[in-house]
Amino acid sequence: MALELIRVNMGELKTGGPYDILAAYGVGSCIIVVCYDRVRPVAAMLHGILPEKPLSGSALKHVNDNKYLNSGIENMVKLMIKHGVSLPDMEAKIFGGANMFENGGQAMGSIGERNIRMARETLKRKGVSVAGEDVGLNYGRSIEFTVDLKQASVKSFSAGTKII
């Protein structure tokens, strides 16, 4: 059976099963979180843009929760459970969070650093361990996660290709 490529764009959350590859291209300061079942070929990929969803505001009713890592990861864990994955069988891998521009003296760190921190904190709070990562530094990445292998191919011009 042929592999199917499922592209996950900014602010999207998609799932894949046997014979699927979940992919995100040209990832800079965004974070890609892949949550997968350790046993079965089921996975979800979140392409988060910002660390956390604002707490209030009338415009928030129509906001895409998956743009934000805190609410997007919450949605991803719920979606995995809906697909029959038990929390103890979930693992995650995270990618991206690059510092693409000079900080300009930001006290809280770059958007990439804040995204990495939020992804790690939210996964820990949900009880999902991080089994691998390729985050930070100053270059973009493209990620292709093969669901059957539970493995990501991470490509960048400056660092070549890594299997995580």
C-alpha positions in Angstrom: 0.0 0.0 0.0 1.3 3.5 -0.9 2.1 6.0 1.8 -0.1 9.1 2.0 1.4 12.5 2.8 -0.8 14.6 5.1 0.4 18.2 5.1 -0.2 20.1 8.4 -0.1 23.9 7.9 0.2 26.6 10.6 -2.6 26.4 13.2 -3.7 23.0 12.1 -4.1 19.7 14.0 -4.3 16.5 11.9 -4.2 12.8 12.6 -2.7 9.9 10.7 -2.8 6.1 10.8 -1.1 3.2 9.1 0.7 4.2 5.8 0.5 7.9 6.6 3.2 10.6 6.8 2.3 13.8 8.7 4.4 16.7 7.4 5.1 20.3 8.1 7.4 22.4 5.9 9.4 25.6 6.5 9.0 25.6 10.3 10.8 28.5 12.0 9.7 29.7 15.4 6.5 27.6 15.3 6.5 24.3 17.2 5.5 21.0 15.7 4.2 18.6 18.3 3.7 15.0 17.2 1.8 12.8 19.7 1.6 9.1 18.9 0.6 5.7 20.3 3.6 3.7 21.4 1.9 0.5 20.4 -0.6 1.2 17.5 0.0 3.2 14.3 -1.9 6.3 15.3 -0.5 9.8 15.5 -1.5 13.5 15.5 0.6 16.5 14.5 0.0 20.0 15.8 1.6 23.1 14.0 1.4 25.6 16.9 2.3 29.3 16.2 2.2 31.0 19.6 2.7 29.8 23.2 -0.7 30.4 24.7 -4.2 31.5 24.0 -5.2 34.8 25.4 -7.5 34.5 28.4 -10.2 36.9 27.5 -11.7 39.0 24.8 -14.9 38.9 22.7 -12.9 38.1 19.5 -11.7 34.8 21.1 -15.0 33.0 20.4 -13.8 32.6 16.8 -10.1 32.0 17.4 -8.5 28.8 16.2 -7.4 27.1 19.4 -4.8 25.1 17.5 -2.8 28.2 16.8 -1.7 28.2 20.4 0.4 25.5 21.9 -1.4 25.3 25.3 -4.9 24.8 23.9 -3.7 23.0 20.7 -1.9 20.3 22.8 -5.1 20.0 25.0 -7.1 19.4 21.8 -4.4 16.9 20.5 -4.5 14.8 23.6 -8.4 14.7 23.5 -8.3 13.8 19.8 -5.8 10.9 20.5 -8.1 9.6 23.3 -11.0 9.8 20.9 -9.0 7.6 18.5 -8.7 5.0 21.2 -5.2 5.9 22.5 -4.8 5.6 26.3 -2.8 8.4 28.0 -0.1 5.9 29.3 0.5 4.8 25.7 1.1 8.4 24.4 4.5 9.8 23.7 5.5 13.0 21.9 8.3 14.5 19.8 8.7 18.2 19.3 10.4 20.2 16.6 11.0 23.9 15.7 11.1 26.9 18.0 14.0 28.4 16.1 15.2 31.9 16.9 14.9 33.2 13.3 15.6 36.9 14.2 17.7 38.8 16.7 16.0 39.0 20.1 16.4 42.8 20.5 16.8 42.3 24.3 13.5 40.6 24.9 13.4 39.7 28.6 11.1 36.8 28.2 13.1 35.2 25.3 12.3 34.8 21.7 9.0 33.5 20.4 10.7 30.3 19.6 12.1 29.9 23.1 8.7 30.7 24.6 7.0 28.1 22.2 9.5 25.4 23.3 8.9 26.1 27.0 5.1 26.1 26.6 5.1 22.8 24.6 7.3 21.1 27.2 5.2 22.4 30.1 1.8 21.5 28.6 2.9 18.0 27.6 4.4 17.4 31.1 1.1 18.7 32.7 -0.9 16.3 30.5 1.4 13.4 31.5 2.8 12.9 28.0 6.6 12.2 27.9 8.8 13.7 25.2 10.7 10.9 23.5 12.7 13.1 21.2 13.2 16.6 20.0 15.0 18.9 17.6 14.3 22.5 18.8 15.9 25.9 19.1 19.0 27.2 17.4 18.7 29.6 14.4 17.5 27.6 11.4 14.2 26.4 9.9 13.2 22.8 9.6 10.9 20.6 7.6 9.4 17.5 9.4 8.0 14.3 8.0 6.7 11.9 10.6 6.1 8.3 9.4 3.3 7.0 11.6 4.1 3.3 11.2 7.8 3.8 12.2 7.0 6.5 14.9 10.0 8.3 13.4 10.5 11.8 12.1 12.9 12.9 9.3 14.0 16.5 10.1 15.6 18.4 7.2 17.3 21.7 7.2 19.8 23.4 5.0 22.3 24.1 7.8 22.0 20.9 9.8 21.2 18.3 7.1 18.8 15.5 7.8 18.3 13.9 11.3 16.1 10.9 12.2 14.3 11.4 15.5 
